């Protein structure tokens, strides 16, 4: 029963990783690609690591897999956010059919306003 659960988690994790890679190639702009790679690959890799932790039958292997999963859960979304914000600040445009632009108002508030003396 435990092996069945572990191999199911590994299989679902690999599928999520594959879908994330396909999205990375197929989506039209950097922002959509970041969304695909971050969400799918993060979830897929974490599921894969949990499956390895269960299938490994070793306490040390399970501990390492869980530590790696926590590290990925923290760093992957943070890095994607930093890349997206940097891309937007450097002028990379959104896809022409994008519906919402959440960064525009935030970056307008962060830019220093010119003084009346200028």
C-alpha positions in Angstrom: 0.0 0.0 0.0 2.8 2.4 0.9 4.6 1.7 -2.4 1.5 2.3 -4.4 1.1 5.8 -2.7 4.7 6.6 -3.2 4.7 5.7 -6.9 1.5 7.5 -7.4 3.0 10.7 -5.9 6.1 10.3 -8.1 4.0 9.7 -11.2 1.8 12.8 -10.6 4.9 14.8 -9.8 6.5 13.9 -13.1 3.3 14.7 -15.0 3.2 18.2 -13.4 6.9 18.7 -14.2 6.2 17.7 -17.8 3.2 20.1 -18.0 5.3 22.9 -16.6 8.0 22.3 -19.2 5.4 22.2 -22.0 4.0 25.5 -20.7 7.5 27.0 -20.6 7.9 26.3 -24.3 4.3 27.0 -25.5 3.2 30.1 -23.6 3.6 33.5 -25.4 5.4 35.8 -23.0 7.8 35.8 -20.1 5.1 36.3 -17.5 2.9 33.3 -18.6 6.0 31.2 -18.8 7.0 32.1 -15.3 3.6 31.2 -14.1 3.7 27.8 -15.8 7.2 27.0 -14.6 6.7 28.1 -11.1 3.3 26.6 -10.3 3.6 23.3 -12.2 7.3 22.6 -11.6 7.1 23.6 -7.9 4.1 21.4 -7.2 5.5 18.6 -9.4 8.9 18.5 -7.7 7.4 18.7 -4.2 5.1 15.7 -5.0 8.0 13.8 -6.5 10.2 14.5 -3.4 7.3 13.4 -1.1 7.0 10.2 -3.1 10.8 9.6 -2.8 10.6 10.2 1.0 7.8 7.6 1.3 9.4 5.1 -1.0 12.9 5.5 0.3 12.3 3.6 3.6 15.2 5.5 5.1 14.8 8.2 7.7 17.8 10.1 6.4 16.5 10.0 2.8 13.1 11.1 3.9 14.6 14.0 5.9 16.7 15.2 3.0 13.7 15.0 0.6 11.5 17.0 2.9 14.2 19.6 3.5 14.7 19.9 -0.3 10.9 20.2 -0.8 10.7 23.0 1.8 13.6 24.8 0.1 11.9 24.6 -3.3 8.6 25.8 -1.8 10.3 28.9 -0.5 12.8 29.8 -3.2 10.9 29.0 -6.4 8.0 31.4 -6.0 10.3 34.1 -4.6 12.7 33.8 -7.6 9.8 33.9 -10.1 8.4 37.0 -8.5 11.7 38.7 -8.6 12.2 37.8 -12.2 8.7 39.0 -13.2 9.1 42.3 -11.4 12.6 42.8 -12.9 11.3 42.0 -16.4 8.4 44.4 -16.0 10.6 47.2 -14.6 13.0 46.8 -17.5 10.3 47.2 -20.0 9.4 43.7 -21.2 5.8 44.1 -22.4 2.9 41.9 -21.6 1.3 39.7 -24.2 -1.1 41.7 -26.4 -4.1 39.6 -25.2 -3.3 40.0 -21.5 -6.3 41.1 -19.4 -4.8 42.4 -16.1 -1.7 44.4 -15.3 -1.1 44.3 -11.6 2.5 45.6 -11.6 1.8 49.0 -13.4 0.1 50.8 -10.4 2.6 49.4 -7.9 5.6 50.5 -9.9 4.1 54.0 -10.5 4.0 54.4 -6.8 7.6 53.3 -6.3 9.1 55.7 -8.8 10.2 59.0 -7.3 8.1 61.9 -8.4 9.9 64.8 -10.0 10.1 67.9 -7.8 8.3 71.1 -9.0 11.8 72.8 -9.3 12.8 70.5 -12.2 
